[in-house]
Amino acid sequence: MTSIATVHGYPRQGRRRELKRAIEGYWKGRSDAATLSETAATLRRERLERLRDAGLGEVPVGDFSLYDHVLDTAWMVGAIPPRHAAAVPDISTEAGRLDRYFAMARGDDRVQPLEMTKWFDTNYHYLVPELSAETEFALDPTKIIQELTEARELGLAARPVLVGPVTFLLLSKSADDHDFEPISLLDRLLPLYVELLGRLAEAGAEWVQLDEPVLVTDLEPAQLELIKATYQSLAEVEHRPKIIIGSYFDRLGDAAAVLASSPVEGLAVDLVGAGAASLDDLAGQPGLADKRLIAGVVSGRNVWRTDLAAALGTLGTLLGLVDRLDVAASSSLLHVPIDVTDEPDLNPEIASWFAFADQKLEELSILARALRDGRDSVAGELAINATRLASRKESPIVHDQAVRDRLATITDDQLRRRSAYSDRAAAQHDRLKLPAFPTTTIGSFPQTNTLRQARADLRTKKIDASAYDVAMRDEIARVIELQTELGVDVLVHGEPERNDMVQYFADQLSGFISTRNGWVQSYGTRCVRPPIIAGDVSRPKPMTVDWAAYAQGLTDRPVKGMLTGPVTMLAWSFVRDDQPEGDTARQVALALRDEVTDLEAAGIGVIQVDEPALRETLPLRRADRPAYLDWAVAAFQLSTTGVVDGTQIHTHMCYAEFGDIIDAIIAMDADVISLEAARSRMEVVGELTAAGYPREVGPGVWDIHSPRVPPTEEITAALRLAGKTLPPERLWANPDCGLKTRGYAEVEQSLRNLVTAAKEVRTDLTPA
């Protein structure tokens, strides 16, 4: 058997985030459409050459995107919402096409964008297609044909990788009718995929991969039948490439039999983590023996070195089950940084434990070579790999007995507030004296160039710590003054000292490792540097108390202390894989509990512990969810329950489907929760009401991911809508998320409108 190495996708942003800068330059008018297109083409070529030079026998195309691959799919099939078509009617030029595309992605002063939510259980955000019974699809394969042509011109075997039709429809939402199911459009969409297969064959594609990651979720029998019928239909197309159905992030379960019996020629399967059970699901399935299998035995989502010997054992098991066996990462590599050799600050021993995208390419090449030429051909590489694995396992950096001893002393009393919510609410009302519909923000204020430069100057020692401290305090004073002038009720210090809501804390907690260039795309041009949890976690000293206390000393209005919760610290980091995640979460929770206690002692009466990742980390299979929610809720409780009744605990969540975790949200027992609601038209308020949510809620009324100022009337309408389903005395007015990515001009006007709207509904909907 001749095996090759391949991947489903590779990071898009460039080694130094060149794509981000090119796109944002276009948005700001510093460059034109031609310049952006040229930069994108250069980055695509560099990616292809990198994959070729790493030894991949087949490269993916179609995974590159200016914003999001699901948005690209919507564009490809003509699923353009009427409001975006009307806002940018002329797409006869490249600039016109880009403007409509970006209007769908992020909106502008004419139109609201598509809703955004998390891609399965990752921290990547995709744009949710909007479909209706009136949607008429129209194929535009320009992008995928262009990228296929680019790869072929470089002499590469290229495999188009696209979102499959069933996943596309199941991830879409109804544009206006909540009873409408987008999957009902499958018969209307399928002919476009038939046409697409023909166009790809004409362009020279031998294989095409249609990703159906919904296969690793709990599908109904009728939905599995749709998958079966869809690929039966596509396989009957006469002139087409060979088809691979791709899945990832979890085990196949019942979908394994459907895929194995499908008449398509290949499957791509995740065999890492929970997906490892797919090996058992596939074993013995009739129809598998004549298929190509792309085995995902290297993690596409975490940064630890692969145990190559174990991976070869898995591959050996598969050799006799399939016609052709190839080696890949478990998912696209867009979820990991590009190259660990770009991290000069890392201890070389610790760096040897990590495999970023380029190191994963090396691992795949080694595994493919072992399959082709025998294990002895890679004996040296296997020995080096074993040494690296042993170094990590034996390192004192990984284990801290004091942390483990403290973890063992946790009691049930530490997971409960001292009093019932009604008693706490009364104590908080007496202490804070807030009006109905109190106004606040989520935490961060704009991160200006001046602030970024101050951080850079501190890092390069152009200024000392005292000068940096003065710059941050000046910004905090400015933010407090602005909020006071606007009439905001509960203030924040603006977080000028924080580079990122996770990395800021990771830099101060033992057990975490931060990177300099480990950028990963979160959404659009937003890139983050997820820290790596390498060892047991503890808090050497207070992390936020001085900044919060300084801000509170500038005003007689309450100032929120701002912390990132334990589940989000895990979800937005690369978590260790050598102990249960629940144990790591409790370690982080104990560190945060100490911080909450110190904030309270410093006079901070409102403390927000953000958990935006609670929903995104929810296991894809329902059977696995109760255990996860048990430790996730317990970790939040451990963080927050050490305060007195008069201290108000907030939490924040955003850009996820909350219906599946409403009971967990209630169990967290926060006094106030703020949630994303602007793009989803207050849907979450109805979900909370239906579940009997008993405490206070701040539904986001301003979508901060769109560069537009929401008018007062829009915010007023949203608050009134929320007030129809939840009692007005339990509602807050706030943005969807933090304001760090916005500019001060739009922030000031938007907050002014928010405060005005809150006063209006306060007068109309609450007693005198």
N, C-alpha and C positions, 0 to 999 in steps of 0.2 A: 504494500500500500504506500503510495506517495502522499505524504501529508504536508500541508503548508500551515503557516501562521497567518492569521488575519485579525482584524478588529472590527467592531460595529461602528466605531466613531472615534474621533480624536479631538482634543481641545481646540476650540475655534479662535480664541482671543489673541493668539500669538504669544511668543515668549515674553514680550514686554508690553502686553496688552495693546498691540498696535491697532487691532480692529476697534477696540473701545475708543481710542483717541480719534481714529478716522471717522467713526460714526458720530461721535459727539461734536467733532469739528464741523461735520455736515449740518447737524442740527443747529449749530450756532452761526452758520453762514460763513464759516472761515474757509470752507472748501466747497467744491461743486460735486454733482453726481458723478461726473467722469473720474474725478480724483478718488472718490470713495470706491467706485467700481474697480479702479486700477489697484488700489491697496488691497481690496478683497481678493482679486485675482492673484496678486503676488503671494498673499498668505496661503491661498489654496495650493499654489505650486510648491511653496516651501513645505507645507504639510505632506504633500504627496511624495516629495523627495525624501523627507525624513522617514516616512513609512517604508519606502523602497530601500533606503540605505540600512534600515534596521533589519532587513531580511524578510519582510512580509511577502508572501507569494501572491496575495490579492489584497487590494486596497479598497476601502469603502469610499463612495462618493454620494453626495446628497446630504451628508450629516453637517456640512458647513452651513452656517446661517448668519445673516445679519442681525437676527434677533432671537428666533425660536423656530425649531423644526416643525412644531404643530401648526404655527402660523404659516410657515412655508407650505404645508400641506393644504391648509385652507385656501391659500392663494392658488396653488396648483390646480385645485378642483373648482375654483371659482366661487367659493363660499364667502363672498364679500357682503357684509351687512349693508343694507340700503343706505344707512346713514353715512357710512364711509364712502360709498360710491358717490353719494350726493355731495359730500364735503370736498372730495377730490375727483371731479368728474372727468378730467382730462388725463389719461395715462398713456398718451401717445408718445411721450418722451420718457427717458430714464428718470429724470427728476420727478415727473408726475407719478410714475410707478413707485418710486421710493417714498414719496410723500403720502400716497394712499397706504402703502405698507406700514409706514411708521405711524400714521393716524390710527390704524387698527391696533398697533402695538402699544402706543402710549398716549394716544389722543392729542388734542391741541385745543386752541381756543374756540374751535368750531364744533368739535365732536368728542364724545367720550370714547375711550378705548374698549377693547374686548376685556372681559373679566380675566383675571390671572389667578392661577392656583398651582399647587405643588404637583410635580410629575411623580405620581405614585408615592413611594415613601422616601423620596430624595429631597434635597434642598434646592433642586432645580425647579424653576417656575415656568409653566407653559401658558400660552394664551388660549383661552377656551373658545372654540368656534361657536358661533351663534347660527342656529338653523331654524327653519320654520317649514310649515307645510307648503309654503310658496317658494322655497329655495329651489332654484334651478342651477345645476352644476354645469361647468364648462371647463374643459381641460386646457391648462397652460403648462406644458412640460419644459418650458424654456430653460429654467434653472437646472434641472436634473440632466437634461441633454447636454447643456453647456459643460457641466462639471464632469460628465462622463467623457465628453470629447477631450477636455483638458488632460484627463488621466491617460487616455489612449494615445494622445500626441506625445506623451512622455514615455510611451512604450510599456505602460503598466496594465496588468490584468486588473480591471476595476469592477466592483460589484455595487450597483446602486442600492442604497439602504433607505427605505421610505416607510412612513407610518402606514400600516395596513388599513383597509377600509372599515373593518369592524371596530378596531380600537379607535379610529378617528371618530366614528359616529357615537360610540359609547362614551367618549370623553367630551363630546359636544353638549351644548345645552340649548334648551328652547329659547328662541329669541323673545317670544311674547306670550305663548300659551303654555302654562305649566302642565297641561295634560298631554301636550305633544311630545312624542318620543323620537328623538333624532334617528334612532336605529330604524325607524319605519322608512327612512329614505334609502335603505341599502339597495333596493332594486333600481333606484334612480342613480345611485353613485357607482354601482358596479360596472356599467358600460364604460365609464371613464377609465377605470383601472384596466379593462380589456384593451381600450385604445392605447393606454400608456404602455402596456406590455409590448404592443406592436411597435410603438415609436422607439422604445428602448432597444428592441431587437434590431430595428433598422439602423440605430446608432452604434451597434456593435456589442451590446451587452450579452454575455454568455449566461450570467446568473443575475438575478435580482432578489433582494431580501426585503420582504414585507414584514415589518415588525408588528406583532400583536401581543404586546405585554399584558393586555387584559386577560390573557390566558392563565396568568398566575393569580388571578383573583377568583372569588367564589361566583362563578357564572352559573346561571340557571340552565337546566337541560335544553331549553329552547334556544338559549344563546349559543350553546355549544353546537347545536344543530345548524345555526346560522353560520358559524365558522366552517363547519363541514361542507355546507352547501356552497358557501362563497368560494372556497378553494377547489371544490369540485368543478365549479363553473370556470374559474380562472385557469385551471389545469387543462381544460378542454380547448383553450385558445390555440389555434394551429401555429401561428407565427409569433413566438414569444421566447424570452430567455427562460432558462430553468429557474424555478421558484424555490426560495428558502423562506420558511416561516420562522421569524425570530421571536423569542420570548426571553424575559430576564426579570430579576429581582426576587423570585421566589420559586417554589416547586410547581411543577405542571399539574399534579393531581389528576383529576378526571380528564383534563385536556390532553394528557399523554396519549390515550387511546385514539382520540380524534385525530391528533397530528400524525401518529404512526400509520394510521389507515388512510390518511389523506393521499391523493394522487400526486402531490407536489414532490419535487425531487430532493428537497433538503430541509433540515431543521437546524436552528441555532438555539442552544439551550444553556441556561445558567446552571453551573454545577458547583457554585461556591455558596457558603452560608446556608440559608434555608433552601436555596435552590439545589443543594447537593442531593436532596431527596428525589430530585427528578431522575437520577440514575436508577433508583428502584422503580419509579413510575414507568420508565421506558423499557426496563429489562423484560424480555419475553413478549413485547408487543409485536403482533404480526404486522408485516409491512415495513418494519424498521430496517430490515436487512438490505434492502435495495436503495437506501437513501444515503445522501451525504449528511454527515452530522458535524456541525461546528460546535465543539465542546468548550464551553466557557469555564476553564479551570483556573484562571488567574483573575483575582478580584478587580472589577472595573470601578469599585466604589471606595475601597480603602487603600491605605498606603503601605501596608506591611509587605515585606518580602514573601513571596510564595514559597511554600514548602515544595520544592520541585520534585523531590522523591515521592511525596504523597500524590502530587498531581500526576506523575507518571504512572502511579498505581491505578488511579482512576482511569486514565487513558488506556492502560492495558486491559482493564475490564471491558472497555468499549470496543476494543479492536475487533473482536469476533462478532459484534452485534450489528455492524453497519457496513455498507459498501465502501464508503470513503470517510475517513476521520481527519478533521482539521482542528487546529488549536486556536483558541481566541480568549479574550477577556470575557468576563461574565456579562458585561454590558458595555455601552460606549464609555470611552475613557474621558469624556467631557467632565466627569465627576471628580477627577483628580488633577493635581498640578502637573506641569509639563516635565520638569527635569530636576531631580534632586541635586545634580551637580551645580545647579544655580544657587545653592545654599551654602555660601562660604562660612557662615557663622556657626553651622552645626558641628558639634563634636564628630570627628570622622567615624568613631565607633558607632555612635547613635545613627548617623547618616546611613551607615551600612545596613541598618534594619529596614530602611524605607525603599519602596519602589514607586516612583511617580510614573507618569505615562511612558516616558522614554525607557525607564528601567523595566516596565512591564513588557514593552516591545522586545527587549533583550530576553526576558524570561520566556516569552512565547517562541522566539526564535530557537532558544535552547531546547524547549520541549518538542518543537516540530522536528528539529534535527535528530533528537533522540528517537522519535518515532520512525524517521526515515532510515537512519544509519545505525541505530542500536544505542543502548545506554552507554556502552563504553566510549562512544564518540564524544560524550559530554561529561566524562568522569571528572575532569578538572573543574568544570563549572558546578557540578553537583557537590563537590567537596567544599568549594568556596561558599555555596549556599548553606550547607550544613553548619559551617563555622559561624556564619552570620546569625543563623537561627539560635545557635547555642549561646552566642554572645548576649543576645537580648534576653534569653531565658534566665541567664545566670547573673545579670547585671543588678547591682544594688540600687540603681536608679529606679528600677521597676517596683521594688518592694519597700514599704515603710511600715514596720511593725506597730508603731504608735498609732498610725491611722487605722490599721486593722483591729487593734485592741479597742479603740474608741467605737468603731463600727459595731463591735460585738455588744456594746452597752446600751444600744438604742432600745427604748421602751415604748409601749403603745401610748403612754401619756404624752410623749414628745410629738405625736402625730395628731393631736387634737388641740383646738383653741380652748381657752379656759372657760368660755361662756357660750351660750347659744347666740345665734346671729342677732336676734331681736334685742338682747341686752347689749351686744357690741354696737349695734346701730345707734341705740340711744346714747351710749357713752361717746361715740364718735360725733354725733350731732351736737352734743353739748360742747365738745372740745373744738370742733372745726367751724361750726356755725355757717354752713354752706347754704346757698339758696337752692331752690329747685332748678333742675337742669344745670348743675354746676359745669363750668367750662374748664377744660384742661387740655394738655397735649400729651403725646405718648412718651416723650422724653428728650429726644435729640432736637437740636436746632441746626441751621445750615452750617456745614463744615466749609468755611471759607478758605480761599487760597492762603490768607494770612495765617490761619490756624494750621493748615497743612505744612506751611513753610516753617512755622515755629517748631513743630514736631520734627521735621527734617533737620532743622538747625540744632536741635537738642541731640538728635541721633548722631550727627556729624561733629558735635562739640563746638559748633560755632557760637552757641550760647550755653550758659550753665543752667543748672536746675532752678536757681532763684529767678533768673530772667524769664525762664519758661513759666514758672509759677505766676509771675506778675502778668504775663500775657494771658494766661488762662483766667485769672481772677478778673482782669479787665473785661474779658468776653462774658464771663458769668454775670458781672454787674450790668453789662449792656442788655443781656437777655432778661434778667429780672426787671430792669427798668422798662423794657419794651412790653413785657407781659402785663406789668402793672398799669402802664399807660393805656393798653388795649382793654383792660378790665377782665383779664383771665382770673378765674377764681382759685384754682390750685396750680401753682407754678412749678416749673422745672428749672434746673440750673443750666440746661442746654447741652451738657456733655461735651464741651469743647475739648476736653483732655482725652477723649476716647477715639481711637481710630476705628474701632469696630465693637459691637456689643458683646461679642464673644472673646475676641482676641484681647481686648482690654483686660478682662478678668484672667484669661489664660496666662498673660504675661506676669500676673501677680500670684498665681497659684502654683504650688509645687506639684509636680507630676505632669504638667503641660509643657509642650515644646511649640514654639512659634517659628514661622518661616519668614524669610525676607521676600521671596519671589514665588511663593506657592499659591498663585492666584487660581481660583476656580470660578467659572461663570455661575451666577445665581439666577439672574434674569437679564435679558437684553445686554446692556453694557455694564451692568452691575456685577463686579467681580469681588470676591471675598478671599481671604487667606485663612482657611480653617486651621486652627491649631491641631496638634496631635497629642492625644492623651497617651503617654508612654508609661506612666507609673502611678502609684497611689497618690491621691489628691489631698492637699491640706492648704490652709491659709496662714502664711507666715505672719502677716500683719494686716490691719484694716486697709481696705482698698478704695473706698468711696467716701468715708466719713468726713474727712477734712473738707472736701469740695461741697458736700451737701450742707454741712454746718455753716460754711462761709456764706452760701447762698441764703440759707434761712436767716442768717444774721442781717441780711440786707432788706428784709421785708417782714411785715406782720401777717402776711398771708401764708398759708401752708405751702411748703415746698416738698415735693416728692423726692424721696430717696429712690434711686433707680438701680435695679440689679437684673441680671440675666439668670433665669431659672435653671435648675439642674438638668432637666430633660433637654432644653435647648442648648445648653453647654455641650451635651453629648451629641445631639443631632447635628450641630453645626461645627463639630470637630471630627477628626478622624479618631474614632474610639478604639481603645485597646481591644484585642480579640482573644486575650488569654484569661479572661474572667467574665462572669455574667455582667451584662450591662446594668442590671439593677444594683449590683454592688458598687460599680463606678458611680452611678447616679447618687447613691446614698453618701458616698465620700464627698462628692461635690456639694450635696445638700447640707452636710455638716459644716462645711466651710462657709456656705452662704448663711446658715443659721447664726453663726458667730457675727457675720457682717450685719445682719438684720438687728440683732441685739445691740450692737454698738451704735447703729444709726438711731435706734430708739433712745438709747442713753444720751445721745447728743442732741435730743430735742426734736427729732424728725417724727412727725405725727402721721405721715402718709408714706408708705413704702410700697413700691411697685416691683414685683418679681415677674418678669416677662417669661411667658412660655409659648411663643408663637409656633414652636416646633412640636407641640404635644400631639397634634393631629397628624402631622406629616410622618411621624415615626410610627404611627399605628400600623401593626402588621397587616399585610394585604389579605391574609386568610383570617376569617372570623374566629376560627378555633384558637388562634394564637393571641387574640386580643385581650381577653381577660387577664392573663398573666402580665402582659405588658402594662396595661392600665393600672393594675394593682401597684407595681413598683413605681410607675411614673407619678401617680397621685400621691403615694406615700413619700416620694422624694420632695415634691412641692410642699406637702404638709410639714415635713421635717424642717424645711427651710424657713417656714413662716409662722409656726405656731408658738414661738417662744415669747410673743409680745403681749402686752396688756390689752384689755378690751378697747380702750380709747385710741389705740393705734390702728389706723385703717390700712388693710392689706389690699392692694390692687394686683391684678395680673392683666396681661395683654396677649392676644392671639390675632393672627392675620393670615389672609390668603390661603384658606383651606376650607374643606367641607366639614362643618362642625356637627352635623346631625349624628354622626356615628359616635361622638364622644360627649354628648350632652350630659349623660349621667356622671361621667368622670369630671366634667367641668363643675357640676354641682358638688361633687364629693371633695373637690379641692378646697372648698370653703373659703374662697377669697371674698372679701367684702364688696369689691367692685371688679367687674371684668370689662375691658374694652376690646372690641372686635372689629375686624374689617367688615364693612357693610355697604359702602357706597357703590362699588361696582356690581354687587349682587342685589341691589335695590332692597335693602333691609330684610332680606330673607332670613337671616340668622335671628332676628328679633322674634319672628314667628316661631322658629324652631325652639327658642328658649321659652317662649310663652307656652307652647304646647307641652313642653317637658315640665312645666311648673317651676321654672327657675326662680328661687326665692329672694335673690339679693339684687344689688344694683348693677346696671349695665350701661356701658358707653358705646353705642353702635357708631362706628366711624361714619361721619357725614361729609368727609372731604377726602377724596382719593388722591393721596400725595404722590402716587407713582405717575400721575399725569401732569404735564406742565401747563396747567390751567388754574385760574382762580375761580372757585365755585361761587356763583352769585348768592347773595343773601336769600333770595327766594328759593333757590335749590336746597340750601341747607335747612331752611324753615320747613319746606315740604317734607324732607327726610325726617326731621324731628317730629313733625306732626304724624307722619306715618308710623313711626316707632311708638308714639304716644297712644296710638289706637289699640295696641296689643299689650303693652306693658304700662303699669301705672306711672304717670308722669313723675311722681316723687321718687321713683327708682331709676330715673334716666339721667345720663350725663351727655354732654355735647363735646366731641373730640374728633380729631382727624383719625384716619384709618391706621396710621403708622407714624414712625418718627420722621422728622423734617430734615434730616442731615443732607439729603440729596437735592433739596430745593434751594432756591435763592431767597435772600431776605425780602426783596420787593414783593414777590408773590406770597411769601409767608405772612408778611405784615398785613397785606390786604385780605388774604384768606382768613386769618385769625380775626380781623376786624369784622368781617362778614359773619363768622361763626359766633362771635360774642353778640352781635346784633340780633342774629336769628334766635339764639338761646334766650335773650331777654324778651323777644316777642312771644315765643311759645310759653315762656315762663309766666307771662302775664295772662295769656289766653287759656292755658290748660291747667293751671294750678290755682287753688284758693288764694284769696288775698292774704 
